[in-house]
Amino acid sequence: MTDPADPTGPPAEPPPFSWGALLFVVISFLVGIGYLLWVTAIEGRRVWIVFGLIVLIAGFAALAHWLMGRTRR
């Protein structure tokens, strides 16, 4: 019986993204930008304030995550 913790070869590479998956990501990104512009035309400045707060929170979360990762090494 073989030991599952002892791999016999190099790990398999993950499969590359298919053209359909990449097309879905690009279309979703463009639809998201279009939706943001459409809502901005309706709501005005409030959307950008909320969007800026979300980006600010995400930026601080990314910074905290990076700093916590640096302390583990």
Kinemage of the C-alpha trace (Angstrom):
@kinemage 1
@onewidth
@group {chain A} dominant
@subgroup {mainchain}
@vectorlist {calphas} color= white
{ca met a 1} P 0.000 0.000 0.000
{ca thr a 2} L 1.338 3.456 -0.849
{ca asp a 3} L 1.552 6.334 1.580
{ca pro a 4} L -0.778 9.175 0.466
{ca ala a 5} L 1.530 11.741 2.102
{ca asp a 6} L 4.388 10.658 -0.218
{ca pro a 7} L 3.562 11.851 -3.751
{ca thr a 8} L 5.269 9.893 -6.496
{ca gly a 9} L 5.520 12.738 -8.980
{ca pro a 10} L 5.223 16.463 -9.398
{ca pro a 11} L 1.850 17.941 -8.561
{ca ala a 12} L -0.491 18.338 -11.494
{ca glu a 13} L -0.910 21.841 -12.883
{ca pro a 14} L -4.357 23.371 -12.619
{ca pro a 15} L -6.143 23.458 -15.971
{ca pro a 16} L -5.998 26.801 -17.785
{ca phe a 17} L -9.093 28.932 -18.120
{ca ser a 18} L -11.154 28.107 -21.164
{ca trp a 19} L -12.151 30.762 -23.679
{ca gly a 20} L -15.708 30.590 -22.390
{ca ala a 21} L -14.613 31.306 -18.818
{ca leu a 22} L -12.437 34.229 -19.906
{ca leu a 23} L -15.242 35.606 -22.074
{ca phe a 24} L -17.637 35.365 -19.116
{ca val a 25} L -15.217 37.290 -16.885
{ca val a 26} L -14.703 40.029 -19.497
{ca ile a 27} L -18.431 40.396 -20.211
{ca ser a 28} L -19.243 40.430 -16.482
{ca phe a 29} L -16.624 43.121 -15.916
{ca leu a 30} L -18.009 45.271 -18.744
{ca val a 31} L -21.599 44.807 -17.545
{ca gly a 32} L -20.509 45.793 -14.022
{ca ile a 33} L -18.870 48.972 -15.279
{ca gly a 34} L -21.928 49.779 -17.382
{ca tyr a 35} L -24.220 49.227 -14.406
{ca leu a 36} L -22.063 51.453 -12.210
{ca leu a 37} L -22.176 54.237 -14.803
{ca trp a 38} L -25.945 53.842 -15.218
{ca val a 39} L -26.566 54.022 -11.456
{ca thr a 40} L -24.232 56.997 -11.216
{ca ala a 41} L -26.281 58.809 -13.855
{ca ile a 42} L -29.405 58.207 -11.762
{ca glu a 43} L -28.116 58.616 -8.209
{ca gly a 44} L -25.212 60.984 -8.725
{ca arg a 45} L -22.448 61.583 -6.207
{ca arg a 46} L -23.801 59.259 -3.495
{ca val a 47} L -22.795 56.170 -5.483
{ca trp a 48} L -19.177 57.289 -5.647
{ca ile a 49} L -19.142 57.983 -1.906
{ca val a 50} L -20.398 54.458 -1.174
{ca phe a 51} L -18.027 52.982 -3.763
{ca gly a 52} L -15.108 54.900 -2.231
{ca leu a 53} L -15.973 53.654 1.257
{ca ile a 54} L -16.102 50.066 0.002
{ca val a 55} L -12.728 50.445 -1.723
{ca leu a 56} L -11.267 52.056 1.403
{ca ile a 57} L -12.476 49.214 3.631
{ca ala a 58} L -11.225 46.599 1.161
{ca gly a 59} L -7.855 48.347 0.970
{ca phe a 60} L -7.420 48.362 4.732
{ca ala a 61} L -8.490 44.701 4.885
{ca ala a 62} L -5.916 43.809 2.214
{ca leu a 63} L -3.231 45.747 4.099
{ca ala a 64} L -4.109 43.993 7.374
{ca his a 65} L -4.075 40.613 5.625
{ca trp a 66} L -0.666 41.329 4.110
{ca leu a 67} L 0.754 42.508 7.456
{ca met a 68} L -0.584 39.418 9.269
{ca gly a 69} L 1.047 37.248 6.610
{ca arg a 70} L 4.370 39.026 7.168
{ca thr a 71} L 4.287 38.235 10.889
{ca arg a 72} L 3.941 34.476 10.259
{ca arg a 73} L 7.261 34.201 8.438
